[in-house]
Amino acid sequence: MAWTLKTRLRGVLPRCAFKPVILMYHRIAATDLDPWELAVSPTNFEKQVRDLAKTRRVLPLRELASRHIEGSLPPDAAAITFDDGYACNALIAAPVLETLGLPATFFLVTSMLGKTDEFWNDALERVIFDTRAAGPASIVVAGRDAHVDLGEQADDYQLGRGWRAMHEPPRTAREQAYLKLWKVLKPASFDVQYQAIESLARQVGSDLSPRTSHRPMTIDEARMLSRRSRLDISGHTDTHVSLPLWDRHIQLKEIQKSCRTCEDLSCRPCTTFAYPYGDYSDLTIECAKESGLVCAVSAYPRPVANTDLPLVLPRIMMTNESIVGYLDAN
């Protein structure tokens, strides 16, 4: 997806004025180092959802999906979702939503609950853009040997600031290294990803100490989140694998294990699901249906159309830019 942020907001959201939308968030945090634009500052997040509440009928995702299936979905409907299960979702986003009386669904990578480790892509960012990291390194993933060279130690932490991997090519050796290794590691298993990043950190002399700003939720935070009024937790696989890259057995296991964990924590049926990276195939859809899911969401950035299948509903990823004047344009 090579759109610019401006194109995405001005090209998609104006056309969403009277079409249902599902919004996707990740981290609620202020940061300049954000290659995939996963962070929205707390101030901007509150402004975005307040604006949304003024211009849209915000529904729980479960209700949006059921009304979509029935053909009764209002054109001004919207749903709010969060991916991965960052602690900031429970500590920062949830209180704002509860104050405003807005429903939302939080899709959790359940194996990460209670872990002190960062999500693998964040841990990779931590190593590559560490000012102490330097020199060449090599990791082997699925028989593929990936070499990178970070160059000399950096004098400051400006490395990577302002770079948006979806919209522009890497500008420096470190940005090139990050993107190269991200592509190599994405298809790998959970264990292989972390083993490779630990090896990388040792080779370049990086501190892999997890950052509290990037930590996953604890089990108690996820449980408390599910007990808040109008907030749901739901599955996002157990280990955040790209499902189409794996066989039927693994896909079913990843989907069902994450949903069972969410059901145990919330004491409610898990009927909604988010595909990691937005990736799915025909087999993935079959596995989602076999797992009893009513609704599953991708990451395709457009409004919900009448013809969309409920197990592949599109979502618009929200970034650190206000939607004032876009969703309420008409």
Sequence and secondary structure as in RCSB ss.txt:
>XXXX:A:sequence
MAWTLKTRLRGVLPRCAFKPVILMYHRIAATDLDPWELAVSPTNFEKQVRDLAKTRRVLPLRELASRHIEGSLPP
DAAAITFDDGYACNALIAAPVLETLGLPATFFLVTSMLGKTDEFWNDALERVIFDTRAAGPASIVVAGRDAHVDL
GEQADDYQLGRGWRAMHEPPRTAREQAYLKLWKVLKPASFDVQYQAIESLARQVGSDLSPRTSHRPMTIDEARML
SRRSRLDISGHTDTHVSLPLWDRHIQLKEIQKSCRTCEDLSCRPCTTFAYPYGDYSDLTIECAKESGLVCAVSAY
PRPVANTDLPLVLPRIMMTNESIVGYLDAN
>XXXX:A:secstr
    HHHHHHHHGGGGTTS EEEEE EE   S  TT  EE HHHHHHHHHHHHHHSEE  HHHHHHHHHHT   T
TEEEEEEEE BHHIIIIIHHHHHHHT  EEEEE GGGTT SS  HHHHHHHHHT TT  SEEEEEETTEEEEEE 
 S  SSS TTTT  TTTS   SHHHHHHHHHHHHHTTS HHHHHHHHHHHHHHHT      GGG B  HHHHHHH
HTSTTEEEEES SS   GGGS HHHHHHHHHHHHHHHHHHHSS   EEE GGG   HHHHHHHHHTT SEEE   
 S   TT  GGGB  EE  SS  TTTTT  
